[in-house]
Amino acid sequence: MLSKSETILSLELPYRDRLVLQRTVFGSARGPKVAVTSGIHGDEIEGLYVCHRLARWLEAHPRALKGRVELYPAVNPFGLMTLQRSVPVFESDLNRNFPGHPQGLVPQRMADAIMRYAAGAELAIDIHASNIFLREIPQVRISRPFARKLIPLAKSMNLDVIWTHGAATVLEATLAHSLNAGKIPCLVVEMGVGMRITPVFTEQLVTGILHVWRRLDVIDRETPLPPLTHQAALADDANVHYLNAETSGLFVAALDRLTAVRKGEILGEIVSPFNHKVLSDVRSPVDGLLFTLREYPLVYEGSLMARIMAFSAKGRRR
Amino acid sequence: MNPPLVLSMTTPVGPASEIPYHDIGPRRRKPAVVLVGGIHGNELNGIFALARLAGFLKWVAAGKQPGRKLIRSVRIIPCVNVLGLHTRQRTWPFDKTDINRMFPGYARGETTQRIAAAVFELTKPASLRIDIHSSNLEFEELPQVRLYGSTPAERHSAALLGLPAVIECPVNKISQSTLLYAWKKLAGQNMVLQAGSAGNLQRPHADRLYQALLRLLGKLKILSGESPADSETNSESRYFKLRHTVSLVSEKAGLFVPRAELGGWVEKGVLLGEIYDGFDGHVRSRVRAPVAGLLTGRRVQALLYQGDLLARIQATRPIATGADTYLIGQGQ
């Protein structure tokens, strides 16, 4: 298949070089268009590998494509190249700069370029990989005002959780909010952990994306795909429980994977590195799905250690 | 005596992390004014001005300044982000979150949400609340008052500070999670002061802040008696709406050398700086003032990217461009 690499933004740098934002395009202008973005945070790598796997699938199935696929694997190339979450120099979270501005600072110009080029997409998927602190089960996050439109699409994504959350003001400056507000459906995927890739999650998500693309007629309906393996549980602000550290210390997880847990089950403990003391037991407050677990051991008071989605109505928070 | 604490938190491998504050003056009533500095740990001008002010007011409250009296109480938090100050960082050093994007906070949430909640609670009771900032490492601000959707009372109090510019700013999506925005939902007056740049102390700016705050306390009759500094303070304060703000943005990258001094009135066409090519050193562009006005901000970092802010001028007539909305909140 013929794919082409395109430059969507090129900015001068102080010393000769240029800051270049690139995308890869599969297919022609005919048929529905979809986009996948990743690497908006320079310390999140999971989505880059998803883009590679999608590109590989498209190359291996040259006759399947009926529409147009645009991959934006490295939205924050400067951050990725220098292992920084934000846009280097500007210390600005790129995902708090949308919709951007064509005459603004570098992060605003980058945001503006993505918005202009993603225009007209039937669906955009923005892949995130948590941060260096937390490991996330593959999930879609949806802001409540857009839930009715997005949940049916999210259900085909082969993920474990669909989390509909309240509309936080700061999230209005995200790519997903700006696209959704502009009538371009955008699903935010969170999975894995910062600075790592988790191949088993990658394959799970790639399968889901292909199924959604087939549903949107981006790929031929007759194309055989790997079967869906996951059905998402529905989380919201009422059934998600946050476990924040009661004290500072070293968090040691008792579980090595994200899984179902029972009320009262030990998820980990906060210990002192200076002596034998266990400073705090971390227990699940409900029967539910452990979908976030702390990866980085050092915690301050308030550091998030886990999130659990209650299984039953009894576990809903008031 | 140990100072009261906004918050005390355990730390993973060290002693407790404390955010102390000062309550100075009569305790019978709620504080008349609350002053907050160092939400960004590398903004030293406000921290220095507030520390000195606290020292002076304590001296007055102890009766050691003949002729002066503190009539109502003043609450001062010189530095919120203490760990950031100690590590020269704007944000909370552990997870790099900006505390000024966490308000009104959540007492049972993440660490910076807890800090924000504690600061918000402690600052609520005052009638007048002031949050003091510098710009970032790249830009230097003339000491100025920033108002957001201001009331006549706020404009009146802002003028009493005697700083050279009072600037009306837009409330955008980012600013909705700042301390100022959280305050705006309460009764009372609220404002932000901006002075200098982050990363170091600029003594003239810090001194000007200090004198402005003393002047304000005097004019509001919170502090009685005249300070020697009062007569020296330039009390000429100009009020500018957003449409009087001209942000000069560079369309070229390179190395920038500023040529104009902050705080002066510039004529249209005056040379503000030069952009040099980073590789062969030729002058790529001469930056000139597009309008006449007061130079309230200038770039101090030489490394220049496309889209970077070079200067800000408060024009005497309406003239703003679209990019202003995005750029004026920089550093806060």
Interface residues (C-beta under 8 A of the other chain):
Chain A: L11 E12 L13 P14 Y15 R16 L19 R85 S86 V89 E91 R96 H101 Q103 G104 L105 V106 Q108 R109 N131 F133 T169 V170 E172 A173 Y242 N244 T247 S248 G249 L250 P273 F274 L298 V299 Y300 E301 G302 S303 L304
Chain B: M9 T10 T11 P12 V13 R90 T91 F94 D95 K96 R101 R108 G109 E110 T111 T112 Q113 R114 N136 K173 I174 Q176 S177 V249 K252 A253 G254 L255 G278 F279 L303 L304 Y305 Q306 G307 D308 L309 T321 G322 A323 Y326 L327 Q330
